[in-house]
């Protein structure tokens, strides 16, 4: 009589970094329906995320772009800087037009919009575990055009020319966050934020702080 073989189910450890508790709870509830998926840690800011990731060594890190302190792009860069094999899936309310390519350049292997059903994030996790990238067809085509079109960016706006940090500062200005608070959130000096503001104004062709605020508020409203 042959003995029955018991196949051990490997558990996929996931860290979720999002500033909305309801989002983290919804994803954890969804993962509980799958025996091989485990949320091993959560955070709502970069500093705590770094600690959780270091302590749990997850298979996948799911992060939003906008966090309570810092941002997802910075988190990806910092973690990938010390662990090039870390796998990030960005799950964000921000559209992929501006942020997906930035996330991929930082080292993410997937970008998913929160407009899509929660179930799709599980498909994205499976795709990444299979060693594939998870991006939309439109983003895939955009990257191919960029690669094989001589690097031309015919549809590029001035905002595309902002660095990741400048874009984060620009977004926070549009949300009405004052310079001192931006500096505290990003853990840099006020002088550094003022330098970012000056560079943003120059790149966007803005004359003064009033124009900068107006442009940032308008851009922010267009993203929502």
URFEN-V123083 format. One record per pair of residues at least 12 apart in sequence whose C-alpha atoms are under 10 Angstrom apart, sorted by sequence separation. I is the first residue (numbers start at 1). J is the second residue. D is the distance in whole Angstrom. If there is no record, write none. Layout:
i = [I;I]
j = [J;J]
d = [D;D]
This chain:
i = [16;27;28;40;41;49;63;76;99;100;112;179;181;197;200;201;40;63;75;76;90;100;111;121;169;172;179;180;14;28;41;49;76;89;90;110;168;169;179;180;198;201;24;40;41;61;88;89;96;109;110;179;197;40;41;72;88;95;96;14;25;40;41;46;73;95;96;110;169;24;40;45;72;88;89;90;94;95;109;110;168;179;24;39;40;42;44;72;88;89;90;91;92;93;94;95;109;24;38;41;42;43;44;72;87;88;89;90;91;92;93;94;95;21;39;42;45;46;48;86;87;88;89;90;91;92;93;94;165;21;39;44;45;46;47;85;86;87;88;89;90;91;92;93;109;110;111;112;113;11;12;13;14;15;16;19;20;21;44;45;46;47;49;84;86;87;88;89;90;91;92;93;109;110;111;112;113;11;12;13;14;15;16;17;18;19;20;43;44;45;46;90;91;109;110;111;112;169;173;10;11;12;13;14;15;16;17;18;19;43;44;45;46;50;54;61;62;63;64;65;81;91;108;109;110;111;169;9;10;11;12;13;14;15;16;17;18;19;44;45;46;49;50;53;59;60;61;62;63;64;65;66;73;77;80;81;108;109;110;170;9;10;11;12;13;14;15;16;17;18;44;45;46;59;60;61;62;63;64;65;66;73;76;80;91;166;169;170;12;13;14;15;16;17;18;46;47;50;58;59;60;61;62;63;64;65;66;76;77;78;79;80;111;165;168;169;17;46;50;54;57;58;59;60;61;62;63;64;65;73;74;76;77;78;104;166;167;45;46;49;62;64;73;76;77;91;166;170;17;18;72;73;75;76;77;90;104;165;166;169;170;17;46;73;74;76;89;166;16;17;53;73;91;163;166;167;15;65;72;73;101;162;166;17;65;73;89;100;16;17;72;89;100;163;15;16;88;162;163;176;15;24;65;87;101;162;174;175;14;89;96;100;101;161;173;174;88;96;173;174;176;15;87;97;101;159;162;172;173;174;175;176;14;15;16;87;96;97;101;158;161;162;170;171;173;174;175;13;14;15;96;160;161;170;173;174;13;14;15;16;17;18;19;20;87;89;90;159;172;173;174;13;14;15;16;17;18;19;63;89;97;158;159;170;171;172;174;175;12;13;14;15;16;17;18;19;20;62;89;158;170;171;174;175;12;13;14;15;16;17;18;19;20;61;64;157;158;169;170;173;174;11;12;13;14;15;16;17;18;19;20;62;63;64;171;172;17;18;19;60;62;64;167;170;171;17;18;19;62;64;170;17;171;18;17;18;17;17;98;102;106;62;98;159;98;99;102;103;98;102;62;97;61;60;99;59;60;99;59;60;98;59;15;16;17;18;17;18;16;37;30;31;34;37;30;31;74;23;27;30;31;73;74;26;27;30;73;71;27;71;74;23;27;70;73;71;70;66;65;66;66;14;70;74;12;69;12;70;71;69;70;71;69;70;12;68;69;70;67;69;98;95;94;95;93;94;93;46;45;46;47]
j = [28;39;40;52;53;61;75;88;111;112;124;191;193;209;212;213;53;76;88;89;103;113;124;134;182;185;192;193;28;42;55;63;90;103;104;124;182;183;193;194;212;215;39;55;56;76;103;104;111;124;125;194;212;56;57;88;104;111;112;31;42;57;58;63;90;112;113;127;186;42;58;63;90;106;107;108;112;113;127;128;186;197;43;58;59;61;63;91;107;108;109;110;111;112;113;114;128;44;58;61;62;63;64;92;107;108;109;110;111;112;113;114;115;42;60;63;66;67;69;107;108;109;110;111;112;113;114;115;186;43;61;66;67;68;69;107;108;109;110;111;112;113;114;115;131;132;133;134;135;34;35;36;37;38;39;42;43;44;67;68;69;70;72;107;109;110;111;112;113;114;115;116;132;133;134;135;136;35;36;37;38;39;40;41;42;43;44;67;68;69;70;114;115;133;134;135;136;193;197;35;36;37;38;39;40;41;42;43;44;68;69;70;71;75;79;86;87;88;89;90;106;116;133;134;135;136;194;35;36;37;38;39;40;41;42;43;44;45;70;71;72;75;76;79;85;86;87;88;89;90;91;92;99;103;106;107;134;135;136;196;36;37;38;39;40;41;42;43;44;45;71;72;73;86;87;88;89;90;91;92;93;100;103;107;118;193;196;197;40;41;42;43;44;45;46;74;75;78;86;87;88;89;90;91;92;93;94;104;105;106;107;108;139;193;196;197;46;75;79;83;86;87;88;89;90;91;92;93;94;102;103;105;106;107;133;195;196;75;76;79;92;94;103;106;107;121;196;200;48;49;103;104;106;107;108;121;135;196;197;200;201;49;78;105;106;108;121;198;49;50;86;106;124;196;199;200;49;99;106;107;135;196;200;52;100;108;124;135;52;53;108;125;136;199;52;53;125;199;200;213;53;62;103;125;139;200;212;213;53;128;135;139;140;200;212;213;128;136;213;214;216;56;128;138;142;200;203;213;214;215;216;217;56;57;58;129;138;139;143;200;203;204;212;213;215;216;217;56;57;58;139;203;204;213;216;217;57;58;59;60;61;62;63;64;131;133;134;203;216;217;218;58;59;60;61;62;63;64;108;134;142;203;204;215;216;217;219;220;58;59;60;61;62;63;64;65;66;108;135;204;216;217;220;221;59;60;61;62;63;64;65;66;67;108;111;204;205;216;217;220;221;59;60;61;62;63;64;65;66;67;68;110;111;112;219;220;66;67;68;109;111;113;216;219;220;67;68;69;112;114;220;68;223;71;71;72;72;75;156;160;164;121;157;219;159;160;163;164;160;164;125;160;125;125;164;125;128;167;128;129;167;129;88;89;90;91;91;92;91;122;118;119;122;125;119;121;164;114;118;121;122;164;165;118;119;122;165;164;121;165;168;118;122;165;168;168;168;168;168;171;172;125;182;186;125;182;126;184;185;184;185;186;185;186;129;185;186;187;185;187;223;223;223;224;223;224;224;185;185;186;187]
d = [9;9;10;9;8;9;9;7;9;9;8;9;10;8;8;10;9;9;10;10;7;10;9;10;7;10;10;8;10;10;9;9;9;9;9;8;9;9;7;10;9;10;9;10;7;9;9;9;7;10;9;7;8;7;10;10;9;10;8;9;10;9;8;10;9;9;7;9;9;8;7;10;8;10;10;7;9;7;10;7;9;9;9;9;10;10;9;10;7;6;8;8;8;9;7;9;7;9;10;9;10;9;9;9;8;5;6;6;6;6;6;8;9;9;10;10;9;7;10;9;7;6;5;5;5;5;5;9;9;9;10;9;5;8;8;9;9;6;7;6;6;6;5;7;9;9;9;8;10;10;9;9;7;9;7;10;10;8;6;5;6;8;10;8;9;9;9;7;8;6;9;10;8;6;6;7;10;7;6;6;6;6;8;9;8;8;7;9;6;5;6;10;10;5;4;5;8;7;9;9;4;5;5;5;6;6;6;6;4;9;8;6;7;8;9;8;9;7;9;7;10;10;9;6;5;8;10;8;6;6;6;6;6;5;5;5;5;7;9;8;8;8;10;8;9;7;6;6;6;6;8;8;9;9;8;9;9;8;9;9;6;9;7;8;6;7;6;7;5;7;10;9;10;7;5;5;5;5;5;6;9;10;8;7;10;9;7;8;9;9;9;8;8;7;10;8;9;8;8;7;6;6;6;6;5;8;9;9;9;9;9;9;10;10;10;8;8;6;7;10;9;9;9;7;8;7;8;8;7;7;9;10;5;10;10;10;9;9;9;10;10;9;6;6;7;8;6;8;9;10;8;9;9;6;9;10;9;8;8;9;10;7;9;9;8;7;9;10;8;10;10;6;10;10;8;8;8;8;10;9;10;10;7;10;10;9;8;8;10;10;10;8;10;10;8;10;10;9;9;8;7;10;9;10;8;7;9;9;9;8;9;8;10;9;8;6;9;9;6;8;9;8;8;9;9;9;7;10;9;8;8;8;9;9;10;9;10;8;8;10;7;9;8;10;9;4;7;8;9;6;8;10;9;8;6;4;8;5;8;9;7;8;9;10;10;9;10;8;8;7;7;5;6;7;6;6;6;8;10;8;10;7;7;9;6;9;7;7;8;5;5;5;5;5;5;10;10;10;10;6;6;8;6;9;6;7;6;6;6;7;8;7;9;9;10;9;9;10;9;9;8;9;8;9;7;8;9;9;8;5;9;9;10;10;8;9;10;6;5;10;10;10;10;9;7;8;8;9;10;9;9;10;10;10;10;9;8;10;10;10;9;9;10;9;9;9;9;9;7;7;9;10;10;8;9;10;8;10;10;8;10;8;10;10;10;9;10;9;10;9;8;10;10;10;8;10;8;10;7;10;8;7;8;8;9;8;9;10;9;9;10;10;9;10;9;8;9;9;9;9;10;9;9;10;9;9;10;9;10;8;6;8;5;5;9;8;6;8;10;9;10;7;7;9;9;8;8;10;9;9;10]
